[in-house]
Amino acid sequence: MKITVHAFETIPMFHLSVPLLVFSEVGQLGTAQGWQAQVWSLHGRPVRTAEGVVLGDIHGPEIADHADLLIFPSWPADLPAVDAEITRIIQRAHERGAVIVGLCLGAFPVAASGITDGRSVVTHWGAADQLDQAYPRVRVEPEALYIDHGDVLTSAGTASGLDACLHLVRERLGSRAAAMLARRLVIAPHREGDQAQYIDRPLRGEPVPGPVNEVIDWILENLDQPMTVAAMAERAHMSQRNFTRVFTQITGTTPGKWLTQNRLNHARTLLESTRDSIADIARACGFASPVTFRQNFTAAYSTTPTSYRQRFHENEPHRAYK
């Protein structure tokens, strides 16, 4: 898969490094062949980053016309008008089927192209109002981590770009490959796009002592058991209201949504690595019935459990992304 990453004068090195790091690691781990990321700029000349480092291996805009994944990892902090040539590059790439990605302030050139008119987008929370004012035809979702429409993905700031890129790996190569990559990068293996951008306490995966985190650990070991928020709160020796408040601060989402997503995450792992029946997987993941499991799975991933298994099972030929 050909991946092109846009750079500009004064681009922060962190933002540029996020997609380069994630997608280069995919190739190094051997989870996919032919994933190659290249950097380009509108003028095709060396670029000086915000930190003063000059990047010399920069291509011209012509490589964007052959990209499968066209990524804008950021945009200048003063939010200048988007050059007409960049909007044309995005439109051409979108028309031929490339996936367009705007990480953090990179949502601005994506929105300027018109391909997100009438659809939801996200950017760094500090620039959400400016995005809304500049492009009134898009629906700005200021609290989301990332929003994926399949053909277009936008994300919030800084670390959310890692979440979004890892999400792209998961969607193309499966949760097993994404988990391997997350371990390599020492980041959380999966955060849902509708989690809050800003939370007061660490996300799951960062050890924080306390009754709610003890309950979280217990849930992950007992996903096959029926659970209610009231039972979770009781186990934590807290009122349901207080438990829900603290749980949301820790994870960025509600207990019910978090539980369903982790049940589905476990289901994807089982679909990829076992030949267990759909009924057995539904039971192992705590769903009331195979029908409930299929409904939740299809609503979350726009595909059935059977189709997902055919695509991502470790003994099945994976879908080609070259």
Secondary structure as UniProt FT lines:
FT   STRAND          2..6
FT   TURN            9..10
FT   HELIX           13..29
FT   STRAND          36..40
FT   STRAND          47..48
FT   TURN            50..51
FT   STRAND          54..55
FT   HELIX           61..66
FT   STRAND          69..72
FT   TURN            77..78
FT   HELIX           84..95
FT   TURN            96..97
FT   STRAND          99..102
FT   HELIX           104..106
FT   HELIX           107..112
FT   TURN            113..118
FT   STRAND          120..121
FT   HELIX           125..127
FT   HELIX           128..134
FT   TURN            136..137
FT   STRAND          139..140
FT   TURN            142..143
FT   STRAND          146..148
FT   STRAND          152..155
FT   HELIX           159..173
FT   HELIX           175..185
FT   TURN            193..194
FT   TURN            204..205
FT   HELIX           211..221
FT   TURN            223..224
FT   HELIX           229..235
FT   TURN            236..237
FT   HELIX           240..251
FT   HELIX           255..273
FT   HELIX           278..284
FT   TURN            285..286
FT   HELIX           290..301
FT   HELIX           305..312
FT   TURN            314..315
//
